[in-house]
Amino acid sequence: MGTAQSAPVTGAVRPPSVRLDANDDAPYERAMLAALDAKKPLPVRAVGGKSASLMRLYGTPGVSSYVPGGYAITVDFFAEWTAAVTASREWAAAEPKLGTPEGPRLCVGLKRLAQRLPLSAAQTACLDTVRRAMEAWPGRLAAVRSSAPEEDGTGASFAGVFETKLGVSPEGLEAAIRACFASVFDHRVFSYAGAHKPAFAATVMEMVDAATAGVAFSANPLNSDLDEMLVDAGYGLGESVVDGSIVADRFVWDKVGGRLLESKVGSKAQEVRLAADGGVEVRRVGAYGRPMDTEWAYTEAGELRLLQARPVTTLHPLDEAMITPPGEPRRLYYDFNVASEATTTSPFTCLDLAVYSDMSLAFLGLAGARIPTDPEQVFFNGQTRQYINMSHAFRLVGPRWFASQLEMVIIPVFKALDTARVKGRTAQEGEEAGGVVRSRYDLAHLLPPSVWAEYGEEGLPALTGRILANVAGRKSDLPAPFVGAWVSFMREYGWDGADQLFVSSPRYADSPHLLVSKVGHNRRGGISNPADILKERVANRRRVMRAQEERGGRGSGGLFARCAGANLEKRNLHLDHLMWIRNAPKLRMARVTAAFRSALLAAQADLLAAGRLEAEGDVFHVSVQQLDAAIKESSFDLRAAVTPNRATYARAKSAKSCPMLIDSRGRILKPNLVEGEPGALVGAAISPGVASGRVRVCTCSTDPIAPGEVLVAIVTDPAWTPMFAGASAVVLQIGGALQHGALCAREYGEPGLGQGRRPQPGTRKPAVSGIDVMASLKTGMQARRTRAPFRQRGEGEGRGGGEGCPVTVDGNTGIVRIDESLRRSFSRRLSDRDLQGVEA
């Protein structure tokens, strides 16, 4: 800084001296170059608004020491270049059309011409002078900025219109000067100021390697208050503040009262910093660009020492697009897939989400529509899940509206379904929905108990190989009825599997070991014949319906009472015929998804053979559009398309939980901690009864569970049905009284009775929901036993399956009592603190 770093301007730089009278300034001597700290500042028409202002700051007592050294490259330096451009054929052709749609294209030619103009001897001498001065500047770097006479005036600022070059080395000075001059012919200039013959000057000054920088307005431009000062600031160079690439910190200061009126911290997600070899680079704020787990210590002298820094691995991987800046109102997101027909906590691959979204819309009669990816929409696709922006949803319609409209939506749907039933159109769905469960049960009991005993849980892969050998005719050591039933099952239901609505999820047809595991549940759990269970459920339901109809038809109303009874009878008839197909829509979608999967596996085989994919499964990490492009065009780099999507999926797969509610700063909303009975977790009672057993935390439908254990899961869907047979009780994190888990618990009755024993009429399997199972029960489980080996979704490779602590599940009160190692109790209500700051 200071005048010492400004080199003298030699006489060789100056053209013949000419004295001119300024409009409101004293006459000045024309020159191509002038130091910013010159004792006699030059007028705006000679050096432009920026340089003239800096010269004035240098002449202000108490301020000059804060101004970096530098030079004004005057209008005279660029006069020959400006004249050459405006006298050219390119200018003659462009000038009349600068305000037309052809203007941008013509300006490109003008800029290209401006950068090719030769340097005169006087111009070269000027640049040499600046280069010598730069050798003494910090880092030998300069900032080259435009300073046109029309720029930075009281009438117009031309902010951001002209070019600026930062971190310029002496070797790059000429190129930077040329680039800034060429920008005077940019279409933005003519759009801003209209068609005109421009003049140009530039400022070259010491480059400040700023840690923080900003812009200060001595009067508030937002409200025109002359007594307020407004300051915007950010990390690094001020470029990110003025170009709008960050949300800067903002402060409003009362100059008269000497107090801070407003303070707002911006996100400042990135900063512009000087690069080591010149120029600038954009960096994410922070040394690592992500939250860190940092170990620290203070010495006796009070000095801070940082001992270690490592990434925080327990944060939920929220999509970047869903994150709002710090300090801004938070959005509340609801994970739609946890309780939708997908009913899954597994992340979707890129292709999973594309196929599922398009298929869902098609099933709703909206084929060709697209689900948005913008989190500002009420419903949108994230990278690996689907969400509802509850902040926006509740702004449109409140919670009470949802409740009031529920009956109006459900009744017409049931009537339409019953009309379809009467016409016979739901027969296939009903048979399909029950056929999968019944056929699995038949397979389990067609295989002799001695075979199951021979293999056990760990030997199921070997049993699968033996079954396939019998099917292929290479062996004949299994009962023929079983082999025939296996072939029939695969032909009818080979499309089924775990996470049926994921094209990436294995099916029984391509991964038969999944079927062996599911069939094994039917055998080990001592499950009763599904046909018998169905008959009993129907009989119980009809008994309750008859009693209800009798009560509804009583009374002194005569005709009115009979009409009421008739309406109840009609409604119950609808329910009786439709309850057994409640899972049919999902199974129909699963068939379509399986057909997609078969075609995709065939395409993947071809792409692997051609070396265009690296590994099996990669085909599921591209979009439909990318896959189409790869099939049509052999030059399409499919591996490059796979890499970022696969990384996104792996990041989501590593998540420790799948929260139903999460806000836009990553906070997972959980049940509120309240005081309660030690060792008791409080949830919602969804199936009555009381039972005890050891915890078995399962994260996929192929995890093993022994008779009498308590099934603990985040959420379940129809693929989990066989696991309910032998469980003593059920504890879910997500689910209500009408969700799959509650229905199965009530329908399967008393558990663990052994093969051939029937539950007593009216008995139920106790079930409780609304408990954070992964944070509570799994903690207790892992304190006592090691968990099962890690396994992948749908292939017997889910996390979970460990044997755990004993608990008692009370489905009458919603309480789960565990041993005294866990002393936490949860309510079913979200706390005010959880909701604080959520925009809703």
Stockholm file with secondary structure:
# STOCKHOLM 1.0

chainA/1-840         MGTAQSAPVTGAVRPPSVRLDANDDAPYERAMLAALDAKKPLPVRAVGGKSASLMRLYGTPGVSSYVPGGYAITVDFFAEWTAAVTASREWAAAEPKLGTPEGPRLCVGLKRLAQRLPLSAAQTACLDTVRRAMEAWPGRLAAVRSSAPEEDGTGASFAGVFETKLGVSPEGLEAAIRACFASVFDHRVFSYAGAHKPAFAATVMEMVDAATAGVAFSANPLNSDLDEMLVDAGYGLGESVVDGSIVADRFVWDKVGGRLLESKVGSKAQEVRLAADGGVEVRRVGAYGRPMDTEWAYTEAGELRLLQARPVTTLHPLDEAMITPPGEPRRLYYDFNVASEATTTSPFTCLDLAVYSDMSLAFLGLAGARIPTDPEQVFFNGQTRQYINMSHAFRLVGPRWFASQLEMVIIPVFKALDTARVKGRTAQEGEEAGGVVRSRYDLAHLLPPSVWAEYGEEGLPALTGRILANVAGRKSDLPAPFVGAWVSFMREYGWDGADQLFVSSPRYADSPHLLVSKVGHNRRGGISNPADILKERVANRRRVMRAQEERGGRGSGGLFARCAGANLEKRNLHLDHLMWIRNAPKLRMARVTAAFRSALLAAQADLLAAGRLEAEGDVFHVSVQQLDAAIKESSFDLRAAVTPNRATYARAKSAKSCPMLIDSRGRILKPNLVEGEPGALVGAAISPGVASGRVRVCTCSTDPIAPGEVLVAIVTDPAWTPMFAGASAVVLQIGGALQHGALCAREYGEPGLGQGRRPQPGTRKPAVSGIDVMASLKTGMQARRTRAPFRQRGEGEGRGGGEGCPVTVDGNTGIVRIDESLRRSFSRRLSDRDLQGVEA
#=GR chainA/1-840 SS CCGGGCCCCCGGGCCSCCEECCSSSCCEECCSEEETTCSSCCCHHHHHHHHHHHHHHHTSTTTGGGSCCEEEECHHHHHHHHHHHHTSHHHHHHGGGTTSTTHHHHHHHHHHHHHTCCCCHHHHHHHHHHHHHHTTSGGGCEEEEECCTTTTCSSCCCTTTSCEEEEECGGGHHHHHHHHHHGGGSHHHHHHHCSCCCCCCEEEEECCCCSEEEEEESSBTTTTBTTEEEEEEEEBSTHHHHTTSSCCEEEEEETTTTEEEEEECCCCCEEEEECTTSSEEEEESSSSSSCEEEEEEECTTCCEEEEEEEECCSSCCCCGGGCCCTTSCEEEEEEGGGTSSSCCCSCCCHHHHHHHHHHHHHHTTCTTCCCCCCTTSSEEECSSSEEEEHHHHHHHSCHHHHHHHHHHHHHHHHHHHHHHHHTTTTHHHHHHHHHHHHHHHHHHHHSCHHHHHHHTTTTHHHHHHHHHHHHHTSCCCSCHHHHHHHHHHHHHHTTCBSSTTCTTSCBTTTCTHHHHHHHHHHHHTTCCCHHHHHHHHHHHHHHHHHHHHHHHHCSSCTHHHHHHHHHHHHHHHHHHHHGGGTTHHHHHHHHHHHHHHHHHHHHHHHHHHTTSSSSTTGGGGSCHHHHHHHHHCTTSCHHHHHHHHHHHHHHHHTCSCCCSEEETTSCBCCCCBCCCSTTEEECEEEECCEEEEEEEECSSTTSCCCTTCEEEESCCCGGGGGGGTTCSEEEESSCCTTSHHHHHHHHHCSCCCCTTCCCCTTCCCCEEECCCTTTTHHHHHHTTSCCCCCCCTTTTCCSCCEEEEEEEEETTTTEEEECTTCCCCBCSSCCHHHHTTEEC
#=GC SS_cons         CCGGGCCCCCGGGCCSCCEECCSSSCCEECCSEEETTCSSCCCHHHHHHHHHHHHHHHTSTTTGGGSCCEEEECHHHHHHHHHHHHTSHHHHHHGGGTTSTTHHHHHHHHHHHHHTCCCCHHHHHHHHHHHHHHTTSGGGCEEEEECCTTTTCSSCCCTTTSCEEEEECGGGHHHHHHHHHHGGGSHHHHHHHCSCCCCCCEEEEECCCCSEEEEEESSBTTTTBTTEEEEEEEEBSTHHHHTTSSCCEEEEEETTTTEEEEEECCCCCEEEEECTTSSEEEEESSSSSSCEEEEEEECTTCCEEEEEEEECCSSCCCCGGGCCCTTSCEEEEEEGGGTSSSCCCSCCCHHHHHHHHHHHHHHTTCTTCCCCCCTTSSEEECSSSEEEEHHHHHHHSCHHHHHHHHHHHHHHHHHHHHHHHHTTTTHHHHHHHHHHHHHHHHHHHHSCHHHHHHHTTTTHHHHHHHHHHHHHTSCCCSCHHHHHHHHHHHHHHTTCBSSTTCTTSCBTTTCTHHHHHHHHHHHHTTCCCHHHHHHHHHHHHHHHHHHHHHHHHCSSCTHHHHHHHHHHHHHHHHHHHHGGGTTHHHHHHHHHHHHHHHHHHHHHHHHHHTTSSSSTTGGGGSCHHHHHHHHHCTTSCHHHHHHHHHHHHHHHHTCSCCCSEEETTSCBCCCCBCCCSTTEEECEEEECCEEEEEEEECSSTTSCCCTTCEEEESCCCGGGGGGGTTCSEEEESSCCTTSHHHHHHHHHCSCCCCTTCCCCTTCCCCEEECCCTTTTHHHHHHTTSCCCCCCCTTTTCCSCCEEEEEEEEETTTTEEEECTTCCCCBCSSCCHHHHTTEEC
//
